[in-house]
Amino acid sequence: MLDTLITSKTRLRLLLKFFLNSNTTSYLRDLESEFGESSNAIRVELNRLEQAGMLTSETRGNRKYFRANSSHPMFNDLQNILRKYTGIDEVVERVVCKLGNVQSAWLTGSMARGRDEGIIDILLVSDDLDRTYLASLTEKAEQLVKRKIRYLVLTPAEAPDFISREDPCVLLWGKEEN
């Protein structure tokens, strides 16, 4: 549905890239190779989003890096819309919240990198989880969001090593451990 409101595929991909994980930074040529689109189309959309205050930029060397402006008044709203669009909100509501004994839930994989490839990877941190119930909830949620959901369950002792790796992880639910 969002793709009918935002008719530019490039703009939608940029919003997903920067707002699903607000820590994401990228520059024009990197986005060009990732999206497989012309640099001009990407540049035009980056400039529009920056002029609207939704993206900020900084120059490092000869590259201009962009990132989401988390202080923009619409930041949280836009992030919530994108989570609804990708089905992440439904996964949290229909799986994570119903399990009961989850300390935290993290978005990992391609969506945490801001790429919508049709798979939602979730890391669940819990000492005691009913895996049969988890599988049942996941199956129902997959039908609803029309995406594959992959999950990994780690104990609170194992989770910090996984979360601190170089692959991005986005906290969806619970508290971030220090």
BALOBA-1460 file (C-alpha; in Angstrom, 3 decimals):
// residues 178
<rec num="1" residu="m" x="0.000" y="0.000" z="0.000"/>
<rec num="2" residu="l" x="2.804" y="2.425" z="0.789"/>
<rec num="3" residu="d" x="4.109" y="2.024" z="-2.746"/>
<rec num="4" residu="t" x="0.848" y="3.542" z="-4.033"/>
<rec num="5" residu="l" x="1.344" y="6.609" z="-1.824"/>
<rec num="6" residu="i" x="5.061" y="6.938" z="-2.519"/>
<rec num="7" residu="t" x="5.262" y="6.408" z="-6.260"/>
<rec num="8" residu="s" x="9.026" y="6.736" z="-6.515"/>
<rec num="9" residu="k" x="10.619" y="3.306" z="-6.021"/>
<rec num="10" residu="t" x="13.929" y="4.990" z="-5.327"/>
<rec num="11" residu="r" x="12.458" y="7.189" z="-2.590"/>
<rec num="12" residu="l" x="10.757" y="4.205" z="-0.948"/>
<rec num="13" residu="r" x="13.992" y="2.202" z="-1.020"/>
<rec num="14" residu="l" x="15.880" y="5.130" z="0.508"/>
<rec num="15" residu="l" x="13.304" y="5.517" z="3.267"/>
<rec num="16" residu="l" x="13.545" y="1.796" z="4.054"/>
<rec num="17" residu="k" x="17.341" y="1.964" z="3.958"/>
<rec num="18" residu="f" x="17.669" y="4.851" z="6.379"/>
<rec num="19" residu="f" x="14.608" y="4.566" z="8.622"/>
<rec num="20" residu="l" x="14.354" y="0.833" z="9.385"/>
<rec num="21" residu="n" x="17.760" y="1.176" z="11.019"/>
<rec num="22" residu="s" x="18.417" y="4.807" z="11.853"/>
<rec num="23" residu="n" x="22.114" y="4.070" z="12.442"/>
<rec num="24" residu="t" x="22.605" y="3.307" z="8.747"/>
<rec num="25" residu="t" x="24.876" y="5.618" z="6.825"/>
<rec num="26" residu="s" x="25.613" y="5.435" z="3.135"/>
<rec num="27" residu="y" x="26.918" y="7.487" z="0.240"/>
<rec num="28" residu="l" x="25.740" y="7.907" z="-3.346"/>
<rec num="29" residu="r" x="27.950" y="5.361" z="-5.148"/>
<rec num="30" residu="d" x="27.293" y="2.732" z="-2.490"/>
<rec num="31" residu="l" x="23.536" y="3.226" z="-2.908"/>
<rec num="32" residu="e" x="23.921" y="3.136" z="-6.699"/>
<rec num="33" residu="s" x="25.544" y="-0.291" z="-6.578"/>
<rec num="34" residu="e" x="23.091" y="-1.593" z="-3.950"/>
<rec num="35" residu="f" x="19.951" y="-0.400" z="-5.756"/>
<rec num="36" residu="g" x="21.179" y="-0.969" z="-9.309"/>
<rec num="37" residu="e" x="19.788" y="2.415" z="-10.323"/>
<rec num="38" residu="s" x="21.296" y="5.506" z="-11.894"/>
<rec num="39" residu="s" x="23.198" y="7.819" z="-9.613"/>
<rec num="40" residu="n" x="21.151" y="10.772" z="-10.867"/>
<rec num="41" residu="a" x="17.815" y="9.266" z="-9.746"/>
<rec num="42" residu="i" x="19.273" y="8.474" z="-6.334"/>
<rec num="43" residu="r" x="20.919" y="11.901" z="-6.018"/>
<rec num="44" residu="v" x="17.626" y="13.679" z="-6.773"/>
<rec num="45" residu="e" x="15.794" y="11.722" z="-4.055"/>
<rec num="46" residu="l" x="18.625" y="12.129" z="-1.528"/>
<rec num="47" residu="n" x="18.567" y="15.893" z="-2.108"/>
<rec num="48" residu="r" x="14.776" y="16.026" z="-1.688"/>
<rec num="49" residu="l" x="14.902" y="14.077" z="1.559"/>
<rec num="50" residu="e" x="17.784" y="16.200" z="2.840"/>
<rec num="51" residu="q" x="15.992" y="19.447" z="1.930"/>
<rec num="52" residu="a" x="12.915" y="18.185" z="3.802"/>
<rec num="53" residu="g" x="15.139" y="17.646" z="6.837"/>
<rec num="54" residu="m" x="14.518" y="13.905" z="6.915"/>
<rec num="55" residu="l" x="18.143" y="13.067" z="6.150"/>
<rec num="56" residu="t" x="21.313" y="14.673" z="7.389"/>
<rec num="57" residu="s" x="24.666" y="14.491" z="5.674"/>
<rec num="58" residu="e" x="28.323" y="14.858" z="6.436"/>
<rec num="59" residu="t" x="31.309" y="14.915" z="4.138"/>
<rec num="60" residu="r" x="34.197" y="12.570" z="4.819"/>
<rec num="61" residu="g" x="36.989" y="12.863" z="2.296"/>
<rec num="62" residu="n" x="35.332" y="13.144" z="-1.089"/>
<rec num="63" residu="r" x="32.162" y="11.258" z="-0.043"/>
<rec num="64" residu="k" x="28.938" y="12.700" z="1.273"/>
<rec num="65" residu="y" x="27.383" y="10.288" z="3.775"/>
<rec num="66" residu="f" x="23.671" y="10.376" z="4.515"/>
<rec num="67" residu="r" x="21.720" y="9.151" z="7.528"/>
<rec num="68" residu="a" x="18.213" y="9.501" z="8.958"/>
<rec num="69" residu="n" x="17.576" y="12.638" z="10.974"/>
<rec num="70" residu="s" x="16.293" y="11.131" z="14.228"/>
<rec num="71" residu="s" x="15.415" y="14.593" z="15.555"/>
<rec num="72" residu="h" x="12.983" y="15.279" z="12.693"/>
<rec num="73" residu="p" x="9.413" y="15.686" z="14.061"/>
<rec num="74" residu="m" x="8.138" y="12.927" z="11.763"/>
<rec num="75" residu="f" x="10.972" y="10.476" z="12.414"/>
<rec num="76" residu="n" x="9.066" y="8.144" z="14.770"/>
<rec num="77" residu="d" x="5.910" y="8.307" z="12.651"/>
<rec num="78" residu="l" x="7.796" y="7.445" z="9.480"/>
<rec num="79" residu="q" x="9.660" y="4.638" z="11.196"/>
<rec num="80" residu="n" x="6.347" y="3.207" z="12.451"/>
<rec num="81" residu="i" x="4.797" y="3.438" z="8.974"/>
<rec num="82" residu="l" x="7.751" y="1.574" z="7.476"/>
<rec num="83" residu="r" x="7.524" y="-1.102" z="10.176"/>
<rec num="84" residu="k" x="3.851" y="-1.536" z="9.320"/>
<rec num="85" residu="y" x="4.646" y="-1.644" z="5.589"/>
<rec num="86" residu="t" x="7.242" y="-4.383" z="6.064"/>
<rec num="87" residu="g" x="5.158" y="-6.327" z="8.612"/>
<rec num="88" residu="i" x="7.629" y="-5.927" z="11.460"/>
<rec num="89" residu="d" x="4.948" y="-4.450" z="13.719"/>
<rec num="90" residu="e" x="2.734" y="-7.518" z="13.195"/>
<rec num="91" residu="v" x="5.606" y="-9.860" z="14.020"/>
<rec num="92" residu="v" x="6.206" y="-8.036" z="17.290"/>
<rec num="93" residu="e" x="2.502" y="-7.917" z="18.147"/>
<rec num="94" residu="r" x="1.544" y="-11.436" z="17.056"/>
<rec num="95" residu="v" x="4.685" y="-13.343" z="17.984"/>
<rec num="96" residu="v" x="6.948" y="-11.559" z="20.456"/>
<rec num="97" residu="c" x="4.267" y="-10.138" z="22.733"/>
<rec num="98" residu="k" x="2.340" y="-13.412" z="22.891"/>
<rec num="99" residu="l" x="5.355" y="-15.522" z="23.883"/>
<rec num="100" residu="g" x="5.520" y="-13.887" z="27.281"/>
<rec num="101" residu="n" x="9.030" y="-14.776" z="28.379"/>
<rec num="102" residu="v" x="11.050" y="-12.684" z="25.923"/>
<rec num="103" residu="q" x="13.545" y="-10.196" z="27.354"/>
<rec num="104" residu="s" x="14.222" y="-8.495" z="24.026"/>
<rec num="105" residu="a" x="13.595" y="-8.893" z="20.310"/>
<rec num="106" residu="w" x="15.993" y="-7.647" z="17.639"/>
<rec num="107" residu="l" x="15.662" y="-7.172" z="13.904"/>
<rec num="108" residu="t" x="18.667" y="-8.655" z="12.100"/>
<rec num="109" residu="g" x="19.571" y="-9.622" z="8.548"/>
<rec num="110" residu="s" x="18.755" y="-7.694" z="5.401"/>
<rec num="111" residu="m" x="15.938" y="-5.640" z="6.937"/>
<rec num="112" residu="a" x="18.277" y="-4.391" z="9.662"/>
<rec num="113" residu="r" x="20.487" y="-3.219" z="6.792"/>
<rec num="114" residu="g" x="17.492" y="-1.406" z="5.288"/>
<rec num="115" residu="r" x="16.821" y="-3.842" z="2.444"/>
<rec num="116" residu="d" x="13.404" y="-5.400" z="1.975"/>
<rec num="117" residu="e" x="14.118" y="-8.841" z="0.529"/>
<rec num="118" residu="g" x="10.928" y="-10.493" z="1.761"/>
<rec num="119" residu="i" x="12.448" y="-12.090" z="4.864"/>
<rec num="120" residu="i" x="12.155" y="-10.842" z="8.436"/>
<rec num="121" residu="d" x="15.003" y="-12.099" z="10.636"/>
<rec num="122" residu="i" x="14.325" y="-11.841" z="14.365"/>
<rec num="123" residu="l" x="16.622" y="-12.537" z="17.308"/>
<rec num="124" residu="l" x="14.744" y="-13.396" z="20.494"/>
<rec num="125" residu="v" x="16.520" y="-13.227" z="23.849"/>
<rec num="126" residu="s" x="14.989" y="-15.544" z="26.431"/>
<rec num="127" residu="d" x="15.934" y="-18.086" z="29.085"/>
<rec num="128" residu="d" x="12.864" y="-20.225" z="28.612"/>
<rec num="129" residu="l" x="10.798" y="-20.231" z="25.444"/>
<rec num="130" residu="d" x="8.144" y="-22.640" z="24.216"/>
<rec num="131" residu="r" x="9.570" y="-23.342" z="20.752"/>
<rec num="132" residu="t" x="6.492" y="-25.229" z="19.583"/>
<rec num="133" residu="y" x="4.297" y="-22.250" z="20.398"/>
<rec num="134" residu="l" x="6.872" y="-19.958" z="18.766"/>
<rec num="135" residu="a" x="6.746" y="-22.019" z="15.552"/>
<rec num="136" residu="s" x="2.953" y="-21.916" z="15.550"/>
<rec num="137" residu="l" x="2.823" y="-18.143" z="16.074"/>
<rec num="138" residu="t" x="5.472" y="-17.588" z="13.417"/>
<rec num="139" residu="e" x="3.583" y="-19.662" z="10.861"/>
<rec num="140" residu="k" x="0.403" y="-17.641" z="11.432"/>
<rec num="141" residu="a" x="2.293" y="-14.330" z="11.262"/>
<rec num="142" residu="e" x="3.977" y="-15.360" z="7.977"/>
<rec num="143" residu="q" x="0.580" y="-15.845" z="6.360"/>
<rec num="144" residu="l" x="-0.554" y="-12.460" z="7.606"/>
<rec num="145" residu="v" x="2.491" y="-10.415" z="6.570"/>
<rec num="146" residu="k" x="3.200" y="-12.491" z="3.439"/>
<rec num="147" residu="r" x="6.897" y="-12.721" z="4.253"/>
<rec num="148" residu="k" x="9.163" y="-15.449" z="5.519"/>
<rec num="149" residu="i" x="10.036" y="-15.052" z="9.212"/>
<rec num="150" residu="r" x="13.250" y="-16.580" z="10.481"/>
<rec num="151" residu="y" x="14.049" y="-16.526" z="14.160"/>
<rec num="152" residu="l" x="16.997" y="-17.284" z="16.382"/>
<rec num="153" residu="v" x="16.604" y="-17.771" z="20.121"/>
<rec num="154" residu="l" x="19.564" y="-16.970" z="22.367"/>
<rec num="155" residu="t" x="19.945" y="-16.867" z="26.130"/>
<rec num="156" residu="p" x="20.752" y="-13.539" z="27.789"/>
<rec num="157" residu="a" x="24.342" y="-14.769" z="28.230"/>
<rec num="158" residu="e" x="24.744" y="-15.552" z="24.501"/>
<rec num="159" residu="a" x="22.976" y="-12.491" z="23.115"/>
<rec num="160" residu="p" x="25.599" y="-9.752" z="23.757"/>
<rec num="161" residu="d" x="28.168" y="-11.517" z="21.560"/>
<rec num="162" residu="f" x="25.674" y="-11.790" z="18.701"/>
<rec num="163" residu="i" x="24.354" y="-8.240" z="19.058"/>
<rec num="164" residu="s" x="27.819" y="-6.663" z="19.235"/>
<rec num="165" residu="r" x="28.998" y="-8.203" z="15.945"/>
<rec num="166" residu="e" x="29.414" y="-6.015" z="12.914"/>
<rec num="167" residu="d" x="26.064" y="-7.026" z="11.402"/>
<rec num="168" residu="p" x="23.396" y="-4.496" z="12.319"/>
<rec num="169" residu="c" x="20.772" y="-5.349" z="14.920"/>
<rec num="170" residu="v" x="17.801" y="-3.093" z="15.663"/>
<rec num="171" residu="l" x="16.020" y="-3.329" z="18.994"/>
<rec num="172" residu="l" x="12.314" y="-3.904" z="18.347"/>
<rec num="173" residu="w" x="11.055" y="-4.807" z="21.785"/>
<rec num="174" residu="g" x="12.440" y="-4.932" z="25.318"/>
<rec num="175" residu="k" x="15.481" y="-3.280" z="26.789"/>
<rec num="176" residu="e" x="18.936" y="-2.919" z="25.368"/>
<rec num="177" residu="e" x="21.512" y="-4.618" z="27.568"/>
<rec num="178" residu="n" x="24.651" y="-2.695" z="28.538"/>
